Amino acid sequence: MHGGNLLEAMERYGKNSFIDLSANINPFGPPKGVWKAITKALPKIVHYPDPEYRRLRKGLAQNFDMSEDWILLGNGAGELLFSILQALRPKKVLIPVPSFSEYERAARACGAEITTLTLGVEGWNNPSFKFEYEAGADSKEAVSTIQNEKNVRFWKEKFRESNLFFLNSPHNPTGSSLERCQFERILSLAKEMGTWVILDESFVDFLEEEHRWSGREYLRDYPNLIVLYSMTKFYALPGLRLGAVFATPKILNQVKEHRDPWAVNILAEEAGIVAIEDQEYPDRVRRLLRESKDYFIQSFEQTKLTHFSLLPSSVNFALIKILKGQSKDIVGELGKQGILVRDCGSFQGLEGEFIRIAIKDIPSMQALIDGMLALSPVKDPGAKG
């Protein structure tokens, strides 16, 4: 089950409104110009969209400093995901777990055999997947250590057994992110072994500047790389559905053969064009989310809840471990209070022990603290342990 299913929540809890922390969507709404653009575009719905979506592709190309031929738009990143797998038809697919459930669905839809890579709750912060580098050395200069050699053998073996690897960073649901040097080494080994890499960076815009980089930078040197991007989450357009895939023109032409030529509707395209033109919007959203996240972390620590443990995250969502009880019960009790969180029972390795919460505005985060406080006694500051 995905988050954000308000209709189901209304039926289950008998409420008409909720604080929805179950879906990882920017809570501050789309750029202001989007509403005006949609209203202005309404008369256009009597016509077919431009199947090439030239205006939005041109805007993205300028925004990302890349060629329009390397951009393909879709009805959200999910739709593009299925189209890519149908085009490539891999026989064996490697999927990190826990992860987005649509990876497995898309792989099974094209008849692929699935193997998994266990990340655990640490995600990409798991030391097993890191490469060590000398302090001050260029990121491409790997130190020849036992740990590095072990990791190289590990990845080569994985790629030898796989035609395609889903690499998602920032990682959903752990909120962890690959360091650039990690990505470069993994991508290089995949190229050496002839393995496709789909980098899902749907949450990359939420990262702070010092940690933000994109796989788009590597496309020309690594033809085995495909980058999946979502405008749904950061630009708060989940109801319109809008995503993009970046890859070589050859790959994109293959993908086009396996998809609806009018995948993006006129209103979504107009919204996307206006959204990326607002150059002040991204920094404003990141600032507001940083303030909310800092407030939540500080409040969580000060409240000293005994039944919950907050895990670190680099983006706009985080995992909370349930120290007493089951995740489904916590989700239900918070739902009765009008607060929706994501039960991670459907994520492999997180069953029953974790919930995922999205970072929203400060009042919403305080409501979550209050809701958890009603379910968990406060730890005595003088108590041991």
C-alpha positions in Angstrom: 0.0 0.0 0.0 1.2 3.5 -0.8 0.7 6.5 1.4 -1.6 9.4 0.8 -4.9 7.4 0.4 -7.2 9.9 2.0 -10.4 8.3 0.7 -9.6 5.0 2.4 -8.6 6.8 5.6 -11.9 8.7 5.6 -13.8 5.4 5.4 -11.7 3.7 8.0 -11.5 6.4 10.6 -14.8 8.3 10.0 -13.1 11.6 9.6 -13.2 14.2 6.9 -9.8 15.8 7.3 -6.4 14.5 8.3 -2.8 15.6 8.9 -1.3 13.4 6.2 2.2 12.4 7.0 1.9 9.1 5.1 3.0 10.5 1.7 6.4 12.2 1.1 5.1 15.2 -0.7 6.2 18.8 -0.2 3.6 20.2 2.1 3.9 23.9 1.1 2.1 23.5 -2.2 3.3 24.1 -5.8 4.8 27.4 -7.0 2.2 30.2 -7.0 2.2 30.5 -10.7 1.0 26.9 -11.1 -2.6 27.7 -10.1 -2.9 30.5 -12.6 -1.3 28.4 -15.4 -3.7 25.5 -14.9 -6.7 27.8 -14.9 -5.5 29.5 -18.1 -4.9 26.1 -19.7 -8.4 24.7 -19.1 -9.8 25.7 -22.5 -6.9 23.6 -24.1 -8.2 20.3 -22.8 -10.4 20.0 -25.9 -7.1 19.4 -27.8 -4.6 16.6 -27.7 -1.3 17.4 -25.9 1.9 17.8 -27.9 3.2 14.2 -27.9 6.8 15.5 -27.8 6.1 18.0 -24.9 8.7 20.3 -26.5 8.0 23.3 -24.2 8.5 21.4 -21.0 11.4 19.4 -22.3 13.1 22.7 -23.4 12.5 24.1 -19.9 14.0 21.1 -18.2 17.0 21.1 -20.6 17.8 24.7 -19.8 17.3 24.1 -16.1 19.6 21.1 -16.0 22.0 22.2 -18.7 21.5 19.2 -21.0 20.1 18.4 -24.4 16.4 17.9 -25.0 17.1 14.7 -26.8 18.1 13.1 -23.5 14.8 13.8 -21.8 11.6 11.9 -21.9 8.5 12.9 -19.9 5.9 10.7 -18.4 2.8 10.4 -16.3 4.8 10.3 -13.1 8.0 8.4 -12.5 6.0 5.2 -11.9 4.6 5.1 -15.4 8.1 5.6 -16.9 9.5 2.9 -14.7 7.2 0.3 -16.3 7.9 1.6 -19.8 11.6 1.4 -19.3 11.4 -2.2 -18.1 9.2 -3.2 -21.0 11.7 -1.6 -23.4 14.8 -3.2 -21.9 13.3 -6.6 -21.1 16.0 -7.6 -18.6 16.1 -11.3 -17.6 17.5 -10.8 -14.1 16.9 -7.7 -11.9 18.7 -6.8 -8.7 16.5 -4.8 -6.3 17.7 -3.2 -3.0 15.4 -3.9 0.0 13.6 -2.3 1.6 12.5 -0.2 -1.4 9.7 1.2 -3.5 7.3 -1.7 -4.3 6.9 -0.7 -8.0 10.4 -1.8 -8.8 9.4 -5.4 -8.2 6.0 -5.0 -9.9 7.7 -3.5 -13.0 10.3 -6.3 -13.1 7.6 -9.0 -12.8 5.5 -7.4 -15.5 8.3 -8.0 -18.0 8.9 -11.5 -16.7 12.3 -10.8 -15.0 13.8 -13.0 -12.3 14.3 -11.0 -9.1 17.2 -11.0 -6.6 17.5 -8.7 -3.7 20.3 -6.6 -2.1 19.6 -6.2 1.7 20.3 -2.7 2.9 18.5 -2.8 6.2 17.3 0.2 8.2 20.7 2.0 7.6 20.1 2.1 3.9 23.2 3.4 2.0 24.8 4.3 5.3 25.4 0.5 5.8 29.2 0.1 6.0 29.0 -3.0 3.9 28.4 -0.9 0.8 31.0 1.8 1.3 34.3 2.3 -0.3 37.2 3.9 1.6 39.2 6.8 0.3 42.3 8.6 1.5 41.6 11.9 3.3 41.9 14.7 0.7 42.2 12.4 -2.2 40.1 12.8 -5.4 36.9 10.8 -5.2 38.0 8.6 -8.1 41.3 7.6 -6.4 40.3 4.5 -4.5 42.6 3.2 -1.8 43.7 -0.4 -2.3 42.4 -1.7 1.0 41.0 -5.1 2.0 37.6 -3.5 2.5 37.6 -2.0 -1.0 38.8 -5.2 -2.6 36.0 -7.1 -0.7 33.4 -4.6 -1.9 34.6 -4.7 -5.5 34.3 -8.5 -5.5 30.8 -8.2 -3.9 29.5 -5.8 -6.5 31.0 -7.7 -9.4 29.4 -10.9 -8.3 26.0 -9.1 -8.0 26.3 -7.5 -11.4 27.5 -10.8 -13.0 24.2 -12.3 -11.9 22.0 -9.3 -13.0 21.1 -7.5 -16.2 19.6 -4.5 -14.4 20.1 -2.9 -11.0 17.7 -0.4 -9.3 19.8 2.1 -7.5 17.7 4.6 -5.5 19.2 7.6 -3.8 17.9 9.3 -1.7 16.6 6.0 -0.6 13.0 5.4 0.3 12.1 4.5 3.0 15.3 5.0 5.0 16.0 8.5 3.9 19.7 7.7 3.4 21.8 8.9 0.4 24.7 7.6 -1.5 27.9 9.6 -1.4 29.1 10.7 -4.8 32.2 8.5 -4.6 30.0 5.4 -3.7 27.9 6.0 -6.7 30.8 6.5 -9.1 32.4 3.2 -8.0 29.2 1.2 -8.2 28.3 2.7 -11.6 31.8 2.0 -13.0 31.6 -1.6 -11.8 28.2 -2.0 -13.4 29.5 -0.7 -16.7 32.4 -3.1 -16.6 30.0 -6.0 -16.0 27.5 -4.9 -18.6 24.7 -4.2 -16.2 22.0 -1.5 -16.7 21.6 0.9 -13.8 18.3 2.7 -13.1 19.1 5.5 -10.7 15.8 6.6 -9.1 16.5 10.1 -7.7 12.9 11.1 -7.1 13.8 12.8 -3.8 17.0 14.5 -4.9 15.6 18.0 -4.9 15.0 17.7 -1.1 18.7 17.3 -0.3 20.7 20.2 1.1 23.1 21.7 -1.4 26.2 20.3 0.1 24.9 16.7 -0.4 23.0 17.2 -3.6 24.3 15.8 -6.9 22.5 14.1 -9.8 23.1 11.1 -12.0 22.5 13.3 -15.0 26.1 14.4 -14.8 27.2 10.8 -15.7 25.0 10.0 -18.6 27.5 10.7 -21.4 30.2 8.6 -19.8 28.0 5.8 -18.8 25.5 4.6 -21.5 24.4 1.9 -19.1 22.8 4.5 -16.8 19.2 5.6 -16.8 18.0 8.4 -14.4 14.5 8.5 -13.1 13.2 11.9 -11.9 9.9 13.0 -10.2 8.3 16.4 -10.3 5.4 15.1 -8.3 7.0 15.2 -4.9 9.1 18.3 -4.7 6.8 20.5 -6.7 3.7 19.1 -4.9 1.9 17.9 -8.0 0.9 14.3 -7.1 -2.6 14.7 -8.5 -1.4 15.8 -11.9 1.4 13.1 -12.2 4.6 14.3 -13.8 8.0 12.7 -14.1 11.0 12.4 -16.4 13.6 10.0 -17.5 17.1 11.0 -18.6 19.1 8.7 -20.8 20.8 8.4 -24.2 18.5 9.2 -27.1 18.9 5.6 -28.3 17.4 4.3 -25.0 14.7 6.9 -25.0 13.6 6.0 -28.5 13.3 2.3 -27.3 11.2 3.4 -24.4 8.9 5.5 -26.6 7.9 2.3 -28.5 6.4 0.9 -25.3 4.3 3.7 -24.0 1.3 5.9 -24.7 2.4 8.9 -26.8 0.1 11.2 -24.8 1.2 10.1 -21.4 1.3 13.7 -20.0 -1.9 15.7 -20.1 -2.0 19.4 -21.0 -2.6 20.7 -17.5 0.4 18.7 -16.1 2.7 20.1 -18.8 1.6 23.7 -18.1 2.1 23.2 -14.4 5.5 21.8 -15.0 6.6 24.6 -17.2 5.7 27.2 -14.7 7.1 25.3 -11.7 10.6 25.0 -13.1 10.6 28.7 -14.1 10.3 29.8 -10.4 14.0 29.9 -9.5 13.3 31.0 -5.9 10.9 28.2 -5.1 13.4 25.3 -4.5 15.5 27.2 -1.9 12.4 28.5 -0.1 10.9 25.0 0.2 14.2 23.5 1.4 14.5 26.3 4.0 10.9 25.7 5.3 11.4 21.9 5.4 14.7 22.3 7.2 13.0 24.5 9.9 10.3 21.9 10.3 12.7 19.0 10.5 15.0 20.7 13.0 11.9 21.5 15.1 10.6 17.9 15.0 14.0 16.4 15.8 14.5 18.7 18.8 11.0 18.2 20.1 11.3 14.4 19.7 14.5 14.4 21.7 13.2 16.7 24.4 10.0 14.8 24.8 11.9 11.5 25.5 9.2 9.1 24.3 9.9 5.6 25.5 8.0 3.7 22.8 9.6 5.3 19.8 13.1 5.8 18.3 13.7 8.3 15.5 16.3 7.2 12.8 18.5 9.8 11.0 17.4 10.9 7.5 18.9 13.2 4.8 15.5 14.2 3.2 11.9 15.1 3.9 10.9 11.8 5.6 12.2 9.5 8.3 11.7 6.1 9.8 10.6 5.7 13.4 11.2 2.4 15.2 8.4 1.1 17.3 10.0 0.0 20.6 6.8 -1.3 22.1 3.8 -2.7 20.2 3.3 -3.2 16.4 3.4 -0.7 13.6 -0.1 -1.5 12.4 -1.5 -0.7 15.9 0.4 2.6 16.1 -0.8 3.6 12.6 -4.4 2.8 13.7 -4.2 4.8 16.9 -2.7 7.8 15.2 -5.3 7.5 12.5 -8.1 7.8 15.1 -6.5 11.0 16.2 -6.6 12.3 12.6 -2.9 11.7 11.9 -1.8 9.5 9.0 1.6 7.8 8.9 2.9 5.1 6.7 3.0 1.5 8.1 6.2 0.0 6.8 4.9 -3.6 7.1 5.0 -3.9 3.3 8.7 -3.1 3.2 10.9 -6.2 3.3 13.0 -6.1 6.5 10.8 -3.5 8.3 7.7 -5.6 9.0 5.9 -4.7 12.2 8.6 -2.5 13.7 8.7 0.7 11.8 6.5 3.6 10.6 7.6 6.3 8.1 6.6 9.9 8.6 6.9 12.8 6.2 8.2 16.1 7.3 5.4 18.8 6.9 4.9 22.2 8.5 5.7 22.8 12.1 2.1 22.6 13.5 1.8 19.2 11.8 5.0 17.9 13.4 3.9 19.2 16.8 0.6 17.3 16.3 2.6 14.1 15.6 4.6 14.6 18.8 1.4 15.1 20.8 -0.2 12.1 19.1 2.8 9.9 20.0 2.9 11.3 23.5 -0.7 10.0 24.0 0.6 6.5 23.1 3.9 6.5 25.0 4.8 7.5 28.5 7.7 10.1 28.8 11.0 8.7 30.0 12.0 9.9 33.4 15.2 12.1 32.9 16.6 10.6 36.1 16.0 7.0 35.1 19.0 4.8 34.1 19.3 3.4 30.6 
